[in-house]
């Protein structure tokens, strides 16, 4: 039998993360047309990474619509919380450091690492 889609494939093996969908419903929110529209509207209104502008004065195209205040699964915060436009680097590195209370990494005027 040749499977025509993933739905045609059955397995007796348990899911790697059996409770992930039920415990983290926000994962499905990111795939919704409503979120895609909201993301598009944010990136259209503010096309440049706010952290790149604030930290370096450099204009870098943003590709991530980031929740300024982490929603942590709160549906109201997810849909109505304020967004900011970020580049992938700032979203995946600096924003995560901020959210975990760690200092930002950077370099001084001579190029030596700071913030550790």
Secondary structure, DSSP 8 states (H G I E B T S, - for coil): ---SSGGG---SS--TTTTHHHH-THHHHTTSHHHHHHHHHHHHHS-B-HHHHHHH----B--EEEESS--TT-HHHHHHS-EEEE-HHIIIIIHHHHHTT----EE-TTS-EE--
